[in-house]
Amino acid sequence: MKIKPIKTNADYEAALKEIEQLWGASYGSPEGDKLDVLATLVEAYEEEHYPIPPPERRT
């Protein structure tokens, strides 16, 4: 399993492509473990680079 930090948009795109290929992997399998780690890395990258603002409060 070769996994590296996601530091650039190219790394992000590559991770998304890998996730797409691994989608549906069995939980606990090597592929499933890789999917889990990649999803965690992508989530952290998205939180930093594509934050979703909180909803506006309606009165």
C-alpha distance matrix in Angstrom:
0.0 3.8 6.2 9.8 13.2 15.2 18.4 20.0 21.0 19.1 15.8 17.1 17.9 14.6 12.9 15.8 15.4 11.8 13.2 16.0 14.1 12.3 15.7 17.2 14.2 15.6 15.5 13.8 11.7 8.0 8.6 11.1 9.2 6.9 10.4 12.0 10.2 10.7 14.2 15.0 14.3 16.3 19.0 19.5 19.8 22.2 24.3 24.8 25.4 26.8 28.7 30.8 34.2 35.9 38.5 42.0 44.4 47.2 50.6
3.8 0.0 3.8 6.8 10.4 12.5 15.3 16.9 18.2 16.1 12.8 14.7 15.8 12.4 11.2 14.6 14.4 11.2 13.2 16.2 14.7 13.7 17.0 19.2 16.7 18.6 18.4 17.0 15.2 11.5 11.4 13.7 11.8 8.7 11.7 13.3 10.8 10.4 14.2 14.8 13.2 15.1 18.2 18.2 17.9 20.6 22.8 22.9 23.2 25.0 27.1 29.6 33.0 35.0 37.7 41.1 43.6 46.5 50.0
6.2 3.8 0.0 3.8 7.0 9.1 12.2 14.1 15.5 14.1 10.5 11.9 13.7 10.9 9.0 12.6 13.2 10.4 11.8 15.2 14.6 13.4 16.2 18.7 16.6 18.6 17.9 16.9 15.8 12.5 12.0 13.4 11.1 8.0 10.3 11.3 8.2 7.6 11.3 11.5 9.5 11.7 14.7 14.4 14.2 17.1 19.1 19.2 19.7 21.6 23.5 26.1 29.3 31.4 34.2 37.5 40.1 43.0 46.4
9.8 6.8 3.8 0.0 3.8 6.5 8.9 11.3 13.4 12.3 8.7 10.6 13.0 10.9 9.4 13.2 14.3 12.4 13.7 17.1 17.1 16.3 18.8 21.6 19.9 21.9 21.0 20.1 19.4 16.2 15.6 16.6 14.3 11.3 13.0 13.5 10.0 9.0 12.4 11.9 8.9 11.2 14.1 13.1 12.4 15.7 17.6 16.9 17.5 19.8 21.8 24.7 27.8 30.1 33.1 36.3 38.9 42.0 45.4
13.2 10.4 7.0 3.8 0.0 3.8 6.0 9.1 11.5 11.6 8.0 9.2 12.5 11.4 9.7 13.0 15.0 13.7 14.5 17.8 18.6 17.9 19.7 22.6 21.4 23.4 22.2 21.6 21.4 18.6 17.8 18.1 15.8 13.1 14.0 13.9 10.4 9.2 11.7 10.5 7.0 9.3 11.8 10.1 9.2 12.8 14.3 13.3 14.1 16.7 18.6 21.7 24.6 26.9 30.0 33.1 35.7 38.9 42.2
15.2 12.5 9.1 6.5 3.8 0.0 3.8 6.0 7.9 8.5 5.2 5.8 9.3 9.1 7.8 10.6 13.0 12.6 13.2 16.2 17.6 17.4 18.8 22.1 21.5 23.9 22.9 23.0 22.7 20.1 18.7 18.9 17.1 14.2 14.2 14.4 11.5 9.2 11.0 10.5 6.7 7.3 10.2 8.8 6.7 10.0 12.2 11.1 11.1 13.6 15.9 19.0 22.1 24.7 27.6 30.6 33.5 36.6 40.0
18.4 15.3 12.2 8.9 6.0 3.8 0.0 3.8 7.1 8.3 6.3 7.5 10.8 11.3 10.9 13.4 15.6 15.8 16.7 19.3 20.8 20.9 22.3 25.7 25.2 27.6 26.7 26.7 26.4 23.8 22.4 22.7 20.9 17.9 18.0 18.1 15.1 13.0 14.5 13.7 9.9 10.2 12.6 10.6 7.8 11.0 12.9 10.7 10.3 13.5 15.9 19.4 22.1 25.0 28.0 30.7 33.7 36.8 40.2
20.0 16.9 14.1 11.3 9.1 6.0 3.8 0.0 3.8 5.3 5.1 6.3 8.7 9.9 10.6 12.5 14.4 15.4 16.6 18.6 20.3 21.1 22.3 25.9 25.8 28.6 28.1 28.5 27.9 25.3 23.5 23.9 22.7 19.5 19.1 19.8 17.2 14.4 15.7 15.7 12.1 11.2 13.8 12.5 9.1 11.3 13.8 11.7 10.0 12.8 15.9 19.2 22.0 25.2 27.9 30.5 33.7 36.6 40.0
21.0 18.2 15.5 13.4 11.5 7.9 7.1 3.8 0.0 3.8 5.4 4.9 6.1 8.5 9.7 10.5 12.3 14.2 15.1 16.5 18.6 19.8 20.7 24.4 24.8 27.9 27.7 28.5 27.9 25.6 23.2 23.6 22.9 19.7 18.7 19.7 17.7 14.4 15.2 15.9 12.7 10.7 13.3 13.0 9.3 10.3 13.4 12.0 9.4 11.3 14.8 17.7 20.7 24.0 26.4 28.9 32.3 35.0 38.5
19.1 16.1 14.1 12.3 11.6 8.5 8.3 5.3 3.8 0.0 3.8 5.3 5.1 6.1 8.6 9.9 10.6 12.3 14.2 15.4 16.8 18.4 19.9 23.6 23.8 27.0 27.2 27.9 26.7 24.2 21.8 22.7 22.2 18.7 18.0 19.7 17.7 14.2 15.7 16.9 13.7 12.0 15.3 15.3 11.9 13.2 16.6 15.4 13.1 14.8 18.4 21.1 24.3 27.5 29.7 32.4 35.8 38.4 41.9
15.8 12.8 10.5 8.7 8.0 5.2 6.3 5.1 5.4 3.8 0.0 3.8 5.5 5.1 6.1 8.7 9.9 10.5 12.2 14.3 15.5 16.4 18.1 21.7 21.4 24.4 24.3 24.7 23.7 21.0 18.9 19.8 18.9 15.4 15.1 16.5 14.2 11.0 12.9 13.8 10.4 9.5 13.0 12.8 9.9 12.0 15.2 14.3 12.8 14.8 17.9 20.8 24.1 27.0 29.5 32.4 35.6 38.3 41.9
17.1 14.7 11.9 10.6 9.2 5.8 7.5 6.3 4.9 5.3 3.8 0.0 3.8 5.4 5.1 6.3 8.7 9.9 10.5 12.4 14.5 15.3 16.2 19.8 20.1 23.1 22.8 23.7 23.1 20.9 18.5 18.8 18.2 15.0 13.8 15.0 13.2 9.7 10.6 11.8 8.9 6.7 10.1 10.6 7.6 8.8 12.3 12.0 10.5 11.7 14.9 17.4 20.8 23.7 26.0 29.0 32.2 34.9 38.4
17.9 15.8 13.7 13.0 12.5 9.3 10.8 8.7 6.1 5.1 5.5 3.8 0.0 3.8 5.4 5.1 6.3 8.7 9.8 10.7 12.7 14.3 15.2 19.0 19.6 23.0 23.4 24.6 23.5 21.5 18.6 19.2 19.3 16.0 14.5 16.4 15.3 11.5 12.3 14.4 12.0 9.4 12.7 13.9 11.0 11.4 15.1 15.2 13.0 13.6 17.0 19.1 22.6 25.5 27.4 30.4 33.7 36.0 39.7
14.6 12.4 10.9 10.9 11.4 9.1 11.3 9.9 8.5 6.1 5.1 5.4 3.8 0.0 3.8 5.5 5.1 6.2 8.6 9.9 10.8 12.4 14.2 17.9 17.9 21.2 21.8 22.6 21.2 18.7 16.0 17.2 17.2 13.6 12.8 15.2 13.9 10.2 12.1 14.3 11.8 10.3 13.9 15.1 12.7 13.8 17.4 17.4 15.8 16.8 20.0 22.1 25.7 28.4 30.5 33.6 36.8 39.2 42.9
12.9 11.2 9.0 9.4 9.7 7.8 10.9 10.6 9.7 8.6 6.1 5.1 5.4 3.8 0.0 3.8 5.4 5.0 6.1 8.6 9.9 10.4 12.0 15.5 15.4 18.5 18.6 19.4 18.4 16.2 13.6 14.2 14.0 10.6 9.5 11.6 10.2 6.5 8.3 10.6 8.5 7.1 10.8 12.2 10.6 11.8 15.1 15.7 14.8 15.6 18.3 20.3 24.0 26.4 28.6 31.9 34.8 37.3 41.0
15.8 14.6 12.6 13.2 13.0 10.6 13.4 12.5 10.5 9.9 8.7 6.3 5.1 5.5 3.8 0.0 3.8 5.4 5.0 6.2 8.8 9.8 10.3 14.0 14.8 18.1 18.5 20.1 19.2 17.6 14.5 14.6 15.2 12.3 10.1 12.2 12.0 8.2 8.4 11.4 10.2 7.6 10.6 13.0 11.3 11.3 14.8 16.0 14.7 14.5 17.3 18.8 22.5 24.8 26.6 30.0 32.9 35.2 38.9
15.4 14.4 13.2 14.3 15.0 13.0 15.6 14.4 12.3 10.6 9.9 8.7 6.3 5.1 5.4 3.8 0.0 3.8 5.4 5.1 6.5 8.8 10.0 13.7 14.4 18.0 19.2 20.6 19.0 17.3 14.0 15.0 16.0 12.9 11.1 14.0 14.0 10.4 11.3 14.5 13.3 11.2 14.3 16.6 14.9 15.0 18.6 19.6 18.1 18.0 20.9 22.3 26.1 28.4 30.0 33.3 36.3 38.4 42.1
11.8 11.2 10.4 12.4 13.7 12.6 15.8 15.4 14.2 12.3 10.5 9.9 8.7 6.2 5.0 5.4 3.8 0.0 3.8 5.4 5.1 6.2 8.6 12.1 11.8 15.3 16.3 17.4 15.6 13.6 10.4 11.8 12.7 9.3 8.1 11.4 11.3 8.2 9.9 13.1 12.1 11.0 14.2 16.3 15.2 16.0 19.2 20.4 19.5 19.7 22.3 23.9 27.6 29.7 31.5 35.0 37.8 40.1 43.7
13.2 13.2 11.8 13.7 14.5 13.2 16.7 16.6 15.1 14.2 12.2 10.5 9.8 8.6 6.1 5.0 5.4 3.8 0.0 3.8 5.4 5.0 5.8 9.5 9.8 13.2 13.9 15.5 14.4 13.2 9.8 9.9 11.2 8.6 5.9 9.0 9.8 6.9 7.2 10.9 10.9 9.4 11.9 14.7 14.2 14.4 17.4 19.2 18.6 18.3 20.5 21.6 25.3 27.1 28.8 32.4 35.0 37.2 40.8
16.0 16.2 15.2 17.1 17.8 16.2 19.3 18.6 16.5 15.4 14.3 12.4 10.7 9.9 8.6 6.2 5.1 5.4 3.8 0.0 3.8 5.5 5.2 8.9 10.3 14.0 15.5 17.6 16.2 15.5 11.7 12.0 14.1 11.8 9.1 12.2 13.5 10.6 10.5 14.2 14.4 12.3 14.6 17.6 16.8 16.4 19.6 21.5 20.4 19.6 22.0 22.7 26.5 28.2 29.5 33.0 35.7 37.5 41.2
14.1 14.7 14.6 17.1 18.6 17.6 20.8 20.3 18.6 16.8 15.5 14.5 12.7 10.8 9.9 8.8 6.5 5.1 5.4 3.8 0.0 3.8 5.7 8.6 9.0 12.8 14.9 16.6 14.5 13.5 9.7 11.1 13.4 11.0 9.2 12.8 14.1 11.6 12.4 16.0 16.1 14.7 17.3 20.0 19.4 19.5 22.6 24.3 23.4 23.0 25.4 26.3 30.0 31.8 33.2 36.7 39.3 41.2 44.9
12.3 13.7 13.4 16.3 17.9 17.4 20.9 21.1 19.8 18.4 16.4 15.3 14.3 12.4 10.4 9.8 8.8 6.2 5.0 5.5 3.8 0.0 3.8 6.3 5.7 9.4 11.2 12.8 10.9 10.2 6.4 7.3 9.8 8.0 6.1 9.7 11.4 9.8 10.5 13.9 14.7 13.9 16.1 18.8 18.9 19.2 21.9 23.9 23.5 23.2 25.2 26.0 29.7 31.1 32.7 36.3 38.7 40.8 44.4
15.7 17.0 16.2 18.8 19.7 18.8 22.3 22.3 20.7 19.9 18.1 16.2 15.2 14.2 12.0 10.3 10.0 8.6 5.8 5.2 5.7 3.8 0.0 3.8 5.6 9.0 10.7 13.3 12.2 12.6 9.0 8.3 11.2 10.3 7.2 10.0 12.5 11.0 10.3 13.9 15.3 14.0 15.5 18.7 19.0 18.6 21.1 23.6 23.2 22.3 24.0 24.3 27.9 29.1 30.3 34.0 36.2 38.1 41.6
17.2 19.2 18.7 21.6 22.6 22.1 25.7 25.9 24.4 23.6 21.7 19.8 19.0 17.9 15.5 14.0 13.7 12.1 9.5 8.9 8.6 6.3 3.8 0.0 3.8 6.4 8.7 11.8 10.9 12.3 9.2 7.9 11.5 11.8 9.1 11.1 14.3 13.7 12.8 16.0 18.0 17.1 18.0 21.3 22.1 21.6 23.8 26.5 26.4 25.3 26.7 26.7 30.2 30.9 32.0 35.7 37.7 39.4 42.8
14.2 16.7 16.6 19.9 21.4 21.5 25.2 25.8 24.8 23.8 21.4 20.1 19.6 17.9 15.4 14.8 14.4 11.8 9.8 10.3 9.0 5.7 5.6 3.8 0.0 3.8 6.4 8.7 7.2 8.6 5.8 4.9 8.6 9.2 7.6 9.8 12.7 12.7 12.7 15.5 17.4 17.2 18.5 21.3 22.3 22.4 24.5 27.0 27.2 26.6 28.0 28.4 31.9 32.7 34.1 37.8 39.8 41.7 45.1
15.6 18.6 18.6 21.9 23.4 23.9 27.6 28.6 27.9 27.0 24.4 23.1 23.0 21.2 18.5 18.1 18.0 15.3 13.2 14.0 12.8 9.4 9.0 6.4 3.8 0.0 3.8 6.2 5.6 8.5 7.3 5.4 8.7 10.7 9.7 10.7 13.8 14.8 14.6 16.8 19.2 19.5 20.2 22.9 24.4 24.7 26.3 28.9 29.6 28.9 29.9 30.2 33.5 34.0 35.4 39.1 40.8 42.7 46.0
15.5 18.4 17.9 21.0 22.2 22.9 26.7 28.1 27.7 27.2 24.3 22.8 23.4 21.8 18.6 18.5 19.2 16.3 13.9 15.5 14.9 11.2 10.7 8.7 6.4 3.8 0.0 3.8 5.6 8.5 8.2 5.0 7.1 10.0 9.2 8.8 12.0 13.8 13.3 14.8 17.6 18.4 18.6 21.1 23.0 23.4 24.6 27.2 28.4 27.9 28.4 28.7 31.9 32.1 33.8 37.5 39.0 41.1 44.3
13.8 17.0 16.9 20.1 21.6 23.0 26.7 28.5 28.5 27.9 24.7 23.7 24.6 22.6 19.4 20.1 20.6 17.4 15.5 17.6 16.6 12.8 13.3 11.8 8.7 6.2 3.8 0.0 3.8 6.6 8.0 5.7 5.9 9.5 10.1 9.5 11.8 14.2 14.6 15.4 17.9 19.4 19.9 21.7 23.8 24.8 25.8 28.1 29.5 29.4 30.0 30.7 33.8 34.1 36.1 39.8 41.3 43.6 46.7
11.7 15.2 15.8 19.4 21.4 22.7 26.4 27.9 27.9 26.7 23.7 23.1 23.5 21.2 18.4 19.2 19.0 15.6 14.4 16.2 14.5 10.9 12.2 10.9 7.2 5.6 5.6 3.8 0.0 3.8 5.3 4.9 6.1 8.5 9.6 10.4 12.3 14.1 15.1 16.6 18.5 19.8 20.9 22.8 24.4 25.5 27.0 29.1 30.1 30.1 31.2 32.0 35.4 36.0 37.9 41.7 43.4 45.7 48.9
8.0 11.5 12.5 16.2 18.6 20.1 23.8 25.3 25.6 24.2 21.0 20.9 21.5 18.7 16.2 17.6 17.3 13.6 13.2 15.5 13.5 10.2 12.6 12.3 8.6 8.5 8.5 6.6 3.8 0.0 3.8 5.4 5.1 6.2 8.6 9.9 10.7 12.3 14.2 15.5 16.7 18.3 20.0 21.5 22.7 24.2 26.0 27.6 28.5 29.0 30.3 31.6 35.0 36.0 38.1 41.9 43.8 46.3 49.6
8.6 11.4 12.0 15.6 17.8 18.7 22.4 23.5 23.2 21.8 18.9 18.5 18.6 16.0 13.6 14.5 14.0 10.4 9.8 11.7 9.7 6.4 9.0 9.2 5.8 7.3 8.2 8.0 5.3 3.8 0.0 3.8 5.4 5.1 6.1 8.6 10.0 10.5 12.1 14.3 15.4 16.2 18.1 20.1 20.9 22.1 24.2 26.0 26.4 26.7 28.2 29.4 32.9 34.0 36.0 39.7 41.8 44.1 47.6
11.1 13.7 13.4 16.6 18.1 18.9 22.7 23.9 23.6 22.7 19.8 18.8 19.2 17.2 14.2 14.6 15.0 11.8 9.9 12.0 11.1 7.3 8.3 7.9 4.9 5.4 5.0 5.7 4.9 5.4 3.8 0.0 3.8 5.4 5.0 6.2 8.7 9.9 10.4 12.4 14.3 15.2 16.3 18.6 20.0 20.8 22.5 24.7 25.5 25.4 26.5 27.3 30.7 31.5 33.4 37.2 39.1 41.3 44.7
9.2 11.8 11.1 14.3 15.8 17.1 20.9 22.7 22.9 22.2 18.9 18.2 19.3 17.2 14.0 15.2 16.0 12.7 11.2 14.1 13.4 9.8 11.2 11.5 8.6 8.7 7.1 5.9 6.1 5.1 5.4 3.8 0.0 3.8 5.4 5.1 6.3 8.6 9.9 10.8 12.6 14.3 15.4 17.0 18.6 20.0 21.4 23.2 24.4 24.8 25.8 27.0 30.3 31.1 33.4 37.1 39.0 41.5 44.8
6.9 8.7 8.0 11.3 13.1 14.2 17.9 19.5 19.7 18.7 15.4 15.0 16.0 13.6 10.6 12.3 12.9 9.3 8.6 11.8 11.0 8.0 10.3 11.8 9.2 10.7 10.0 9.5 8.5 6.2 5.1 5.4 3.8 0.0 3.8 5.4 5.2 6.1 8.5 9.9 10.6 12.1 14.1 15.6 16.5 18.1 20.0 21.5 22.3 22.9 24.4 25.9 29.3 30.6 32.9 36.6 38.8 41.4 44.8
10.4 11.7 10.3 13.0 14.0 14.2 18.0 19.1 18.7 18.0 15.1 13.8 14.5 12.8 9.5 10.1 11.1 8.1 5.9 9.1 9.2 6.1 7.2 9.1 7.6 9.7 9.2 10.1 9.6 8.6 6.1 5.0 5.4 3.8 0.0 3.8 5.5 5.2 6.0 8.6 9.9 10.4 12.0 14.3 15.2 16.1 18.1 20.1 20.7 20.7 22.1 23.3 26.8 28.0 30.0 33.7 35.9 38.4 41.8
12.0 13.3 11.3 13.5 13.9 14.4 18.1 19.8 19.7 19.7 16.5 15.0 16.4 15.2 11.6 12.2 14.0 11.4 9.0 12.2 12.8 9.7 10.0 11.1 9.8 10.7 8.8 9.5 10.4 9.9 8.6 6.2 5.1 5.4 3.8 0.0 3.8 5.6 5.2 6.3 8.8 10.0 10.6 12.6 14.4 15.4 16.6 18.8 20.0 20.1 20.9 22.0 25.2 26.1 28.4 32.1 34.0 36.6 39.9
10.2 10.8 8.2 10.0 10.4 11.5 15.1 17.2 17.7 17.7 14.2 13.2 15.3 13.9 10.2 12.0 14.0 11.3 9.8 13.5 14.1 11.4 12.5 14.3 12.7 13.8 12.0 11.8 12.3 10.7 10.0 8.7 6.3 5.2 5.5 3.8 0.0 3.8 5.4 5.1 6.3 8.7 9.9 10.9 12.5 14.3 15.6 17.1 18.5 19.2 20.2 21.9 25.1 26.3 28.9 32.5 34.6 37.4 40.8
10.7 10.4 7.6 9.0 9.2 9.2 13.0 14.4 14.4 14.2 11.0 9.7 11.5 10.2 6.5 8.2 10.4 8.2 6.9 10.6 11.6 9.8 11.0 13.7 12.7 14.8 13.8 14.2 14.1 12.3 10.5 9.9 8.6 6.1 5.2 5.6 3.8 0.0 3.8 5.4 5.1 6.1 8.5 9.9 10.5 12.1 14.2 15.6 16.2 16.9 18.5 20.2 23.7 25.4 27.8 31.4 33.8 36.5 40.0
14.2 14.2 11.3 12.4 11.7 11.0 14.5 15.7 15.2 15.7 12.9 10.6 12.3 12.1 8.3 8.4 11.3 9.9 7.2 10.5 12.4 10.5 10.3 12.8 12.7 14.6 13.3 14.6 15.1 14.2 12.1 10.4 9.9 8.5 6.0 5.2 5.4 3.8 0.0 3.8 5.5 5.1 6.0 8.6 9.8 10.4 12.2 14.4 15.1 15.0 16.2 17.5 20.9 22.3 24.5 28.2 30.5 33.1 36.6
15.0 14.8 11.5 11.9 10.5 10.5 13.7 15.7 15.9 16.9 13.8 11.8 14.4 14.3 10.6 11.4 14.5 13.1 10.9 14.2 16.0 13.9 13.9 16.0 15.5 16.8 14.8 15.4 16.6 15.5 14.3 12.4 10.8 9.9 8.6 6.3 5.1 5.4 3.8 0.0 3.8 5.5 5.1 6.3 8.7 9.9 10.7 12.7 14.4 14.8 15.3 16.9 20.0 21.2 23.9 27.5 29.6 32.5 35.8
14.3 13.2 9.5 8.9 7.0 6.7 9.9 12.1 12.7 13.7 10.4 8.9 12.0 11.8 8.5 10.2 13.3 12.1 10.9 14.4 16.1 14.7 15.3 18.0 17.4 19.2 17.6 17.9 18.5 16.7 15.4 14.3 12.6 10.6 9.9 8.8 6.3 5.1 5.5 3.8 0.0 3.8 5.4 5.2 6.3 8.6 10.0 11.0 12.3 13.5 14.7 17.0 20.1 22.0 24.8 28.2 30.6 33.6 37.0
16.3 15.1 11.7 11.2 9.3 7.3 10.2 11.2 10.7 12.0 9.5 6.7 9.4 10.3 7.1 7.6 11.2 11.0 9.4 12.3 14.7 13.9 14.0 17.1 17.2 19.5 18.4 19.4 19.8 18.3 16.2 15.2 14.3 12.1 10.4 10.0 8.7 6.1 5.1 5.5 3.8 0.0 3.8 5.4 5.0 6.0 8.5 10.0 10.3 10.8 12.5 14.6 18.0 20.1 22.6 26.0 28.7 31.5 35.0
19.0 18.2 14.7 14.1 11.8 10.2 12.6 13.8 13.3 15.3 13.0 10.1 12.7 13.9 10.8 10.6 14.3 14.2 11.9 14.6 17.3 16.1 15.5 18.0 18.5 20.2 18.6 19.9 20.9 20.0 18.1 16.3 15.4 14.1 12.0 10.6 9.9 8.5 6.0 5.1 5.4 3.8 0.0 3.8 5.5 5.2 6.1 8.7 10.0 9.8 10.4 12.0 15.3 16.9 19.6 23.1 25.5 28.4 31.8
19.5 18.2 14.4 13.1 10.1 8.8 10.6 12.5 13.0 15.3 12.8 10.6 13.9 15.1 12.2 13.0 16.6 16.3 14.7 17.6 20.0 18.8 18.7 21.3 21.3 22.9 21.1 21.7 22.8 21.5 20.1 18.6 17.0 15.6 14.3 12.6 10.9 9.9 8.6 6.3 5.2 5.4 3.8 0.0 3.8 5.5 5.2 6.4 8.7 9.8 10.1 12.6 15.4 17.2 20.4 23.6 26.0 29.2 32.5
19.8 17.9 14.2 12.4 9.2 6.7 7.8 9.1 9.3 11.9 9.9 7.6 11.0 12.7 10.6 11.3 14.9 15.2 14.2 16.8 19.4 18.9 19.0 22.1 22.3 24.4 23.0 23.8 24.4 22.7 20.9 20.0 18.6 16.5 15.2 14.4 12.5 10.5 9.8 8.7 6.3 5.0 5.5 3.8 0.0 3.8 5.5 5.3 6.0 7.8 9.5 12.5 15.5 18.0 21.0 24.0 26.8 29.9 33.3
22.2 20.6 17.1 15.7 12.8 10.0 11.0 11.3 10.3 13.2 12.0 8.8 11.4 13.8 11.8 11.3 15.0 16.0 14.4 16.4 19.5 19.2 18.6 21.6 22.4 24.7 23.4 24.8 25.5 24.2 22.1 20.8 20.0 18.1 16.1 15.4 14.3 12.1 10.4 9.9 8.6 6.0 5.2 5.5 3.8 0.0 3.8 5.4 5.1 4.9 6.6 9.2 12.5 15.1 17.8 20.9 23.8 26.7 30.2
24.3 22.8 19.1 17.6 14.3 12.2 12.9 13.8 13.4 16.6 15.2 12.3 15.1 17.4 15.1 14.8 18.6 19.2 17.4 19.6 22.6 21.9 21.1 23.8 24.5 26.3 24.6 25.8 27.0 26.0 24.2 22.5 21.4 20.0 18.1 16.6 15.6 14.2 12.2 10.7 10.0 8.5 6.1 5.2 5.5 3.8 0.0 3.8 5.9 5.7 5.0 7.7 10.4 12.6 15.7 18.8 21.4 24.6 27.9
24.8 22.9 19.2 16.9 13.3 11.1 10.7 11.7 12.0 15.4 14.3 12.0 15.2 17.4 15.7 16.0 19.6 20.4 19.2 21.5 24.3 23.9 23.6 26.5 27.0 28.9 27.2 28.1 29.1 27.6 26.0 24.7 23.2 21.5 20.1 18.8 17.1 15.6 14.4 12.7 11.0 10.0 8.7 6.4 5.3 5.4 3.8 0.0 3.8 6.0 6.1 9.7 11.8 14.5 17.8 20.4 23.2 26.5 29.7
25.4 23.2 19.7 17.5 14.1 11.1 10.3 10.0 9.4 13.1 12.8 10.5 13.0 15.8 14.8 14.7 18.1 19.5 18.6 20.4 23.4 23.5 23.2 26.4 27.2 29.6 28.4 29.5 30.1 28.5 26.4 25.5 24.4 22.3 20.7 20.0 18.5 16.2 15.1 14.4 12.3 10.3 10.0 8.7 6.0 5.1 5.9 3.8 0.0 3.8 6.1 9.6 12.0 15.4 18.2 20.6 23.8 26.8 30.1
26.8 25.0 21.6 19.8 16.7 13.6 13.5 12.8 11.3 14.8 14.8 11.7 13.6 16.8 15.6 14.5 18.0 19.7 18.3 19.6 23.0 23.2 22.3 25.3 26.6 28.9 27.9 29.4 30.1 29.0 26.7 25.4 24.8 22.9 20.7 20.1 19.2 16.9 15.0 14.8 13.5 10.8 9.8 9.8 7.8 4.9 5.7 6.0 3.8 0.0 3.8 6.5 9.4 12.8 15.2 17.8 21.1 23.8 27.3
28.7 27.1 23.5 21.8 18.6 15.9 15.9 15.9 14.8 18.4 17.9 14.9 17.0 20.0 18.3 17.3 20.9 22.3 20.5 22.0 25.4 25.2 24.0 26.7 28.0 29.9 28.4 30.0 31.2 30.3 28.2 26.5 25.8 24.4 22.1 20.9 20.2 18.5 16.2 15.3 14.7 12.5 10.4 10.1 9.5 6.6 5.0 6.1 6.1 3.8 0.0 3.8 6.2 9.3 12.2 14.8 17.9 20.9 24.3
30.8 29.6 26.1 24.7 21.7 19.0 19.4 19.2 17.7 21.1 20.8 17.4 19.1 22.1 20.3 18.8 22.3 23.9 21.6 22.7 26.3 26.0 24.3 26.7 28.4 30.2 28.7 30.7 32.0 31.6 29.4 27.3 27.0 25.9 23.3 22.0 21.9 20.2 17.5 16.9 17.0 14.6 12.0 12.6 12.5 9.2 7.7 9.7 9.6 6.5 3.8 0.0 3.8 6.5 8.8 11.7 14.8 17.6 21.1
34.2 33.0 29.3 27.8 24.6 22.1 22.1 22.0 20.7 24.3 24.1 20.8 22.6 25.7 24.0 22.5 26.1 27.6 25.3 26.5 30.0 29.7 27.9 30.2 31.9 33.5 31.9 33.8 35.4 35.0 32.9 30.7 30.3 29.3 26.8 25.2 25.1 23.7 20.9 20.0 20.1 18.0 15.3 15.4 15.5 12.5 10.4 11.8 12.0 9.4 6.2 3.8 0.0 3.8 6.4 8.6 11.8 14.8 18.1
35.9 35.0 31.4 30.1 26.9 24.7 25.0 25.2 24.0 27.5 27.0 23.7 25.5 28.4 26.4 24.8 28.4 29.7 27.1 28.2 31.8 31.1 29.1 30.9 32.7 34.0 32.1 34.1 36.0 36.0 34.0 31.5 31.1 30.6 28.0 26.1 26.3 25.4 22.3 21.2 22.0 20.1 16.9 17.2 18.0 15.1 12.6 14.5 15.4 12.8 9.3 6.5 3.8 0.0 3.8 6.5 8.8 12.1 15.3
38.5 37.7 34.2 33.1 30.0 27.6 28.0 27.9 26.4 29.7 29.5 26.0 27.4 30.5 28.6 26.6 30.0 31.5 28.8 29.5 33.2 32.7 30.3 32.0 34.1 35.4 33.8 36.1 37.9 38.1 36.0 33.4 33.4 32.9 30.0 28.4 28.9 27.8 24.5 23.9 24.8 22.6 19.6 20.4 21.0 17.8 15.7 17.8 18.2 15.2 12.2 8.8 6.4 3.8 0.0 3.8 6.3 8.9 12.5
42.0 41.1 37.5 36.3 33.1 30.6 30.7 30.5 28.9 32.4 32.4 29.0 30.4 33.6 31.9 30.0 33.3 35.0 32.4 33.0 36.7 36.3 34.0 35.7 37.8 39.1 37.5 39.8 41.7 41.9 39.7 37.2 37.1 36.6 33.7 32.1 32.5 31.4 28.2 27.5 28.2 26.0 23.1 23.6 24.0 20.9 18.8 20.4 20.6 17.8 14.8 11.7 8.6 6.5 3.8 0.0 3.7 6.3 9.6
44.4 43.6 40.1 38.9 35.7 33.5 33.7 33.7 32.3 35.8 35.6 32.2 33.7 36.8 34.8 32.9 36.3 37.8 35.0 35.7 39.3 38.7 36.2 37.7 39.8 40.8 39.0 41.3 43.4 43.8 41.8 39.1 39.0 38.8 35.9 34.0 34.6 33.8 30.5 29.6 30.6 28.7 25.5 26.0 26.8 23.8 21.4 23.2 23.8 21.1 17.9 14.8 11.8 8.8 6.3 3.7 0.0 3.8 6.5
47.2 46.5 43.0 42.0 38.9 36.6 36.8 36.6 35.0 38.4 38.3 34.9 36.0 39.2 37.3 35.2 38.4 40.1 37.2 37.5 41.2 40.8 38.1 39.4 41.7 42.7 41.1 43.6 45.7 46.3 44.1 41.3 41.5 41.4 38.4 36.6 37.4 36.5 33.1 32.5 33.6 31.5 28.4 29.2 29.9 26.7 24.6 26.5 26.8 23.8 20.9 17.6 14.8 12.1 8.9 6.3 3.8 0.0 3.8
50.6 50.0 46.4 45.4 42.2 40.0 40.2 40.0 38.5 41.9 41.9 38.4 39.7 42.9 41.0 38.9 42.1 43.7 40.8 41.2 44.9 44.4 41.6 42.8 45.1 46.0 44.3 46.7 48.9 49.6 47.6 44.7 44.8 44.8 41.8 39.9 40.8 40.0 36.6 35.8 37.0 35.0 31.8 32.5 33.3 30.2 27.9 29.7 30.1 27.3 24.3 21.1 18.1 15.3 12.5 9.6 6.5 3.8 0.0
